[in-house]
């Protein structure tokens, strides 16, 4: 069983940058695609970004494309989300997740992910 712990959230102003980190413990991190999702109050948990198990494919939600970058470091068992030009509508709890099945290309469906972190709050003030 993989455990995920996010960090790096906080309160920032519009236009600022922030980098989230997700540390994974347990087996099989390096053969699983990873993703970031976010959930605003009263809203569904939505896809933000995903990276394939090899790290050679990434995908992004339209709302963050060009501003966010997902990456992974398999030597350190970590996944990162670099966020630039933050907007108030980016305010949410951000969750890191790993796909249920190995060797994935990075899904946008939260039902394809089986391991989740506890989330980290990102608040962007205007």
Residue, then its C-alpha position, 0 to 999 in steps of 0.5 A: x500500500x502506497x501512502x502519499x503526503x502532500x506539502x507546499x500549500x499556502x496563502x498567496x496573492x494572485x500572480x504568485x507562484x507555488x510548488x506543491x510536493x507529494x512524497x510517496x512511501x511504499x512499493x511500486x511508486x515508480x511504475x504508476x502514473x501520478x496525478x494532481x486533483x483539486x477540490x473547491x468548497x462545495x465542488x467536485x474533485x477535478x483533474x488538474x494534471x497527470x504524468x505517466x509512469x515513465x515521466x515522458x507524458x503529461x496532461x493538463x486541465x484546460x484551466x491550468x494549461x500553460x501555467x502549471x507543470x507536473x513532474x516526478x522524481x522516481x529516485x526520491x519517490x516524489x511528484x511535484x506541481x509547479x503553479x505559476x500566475x495563480x488566480x483566485x479560482x485556483x483556490x482549492x484543496x489539492x490532492x496527489x494520487x497514484x493510478x491503481x494499475x501499473x504502467x499507466x500514461x496518466x489518466x484524467x479520471x479520478x476513478x482510475x486512481x487508487x491511492x490519495x494523499x490527505x490534501x494541501x490547501x492552496x488559497x489565492x487572494x485577489 
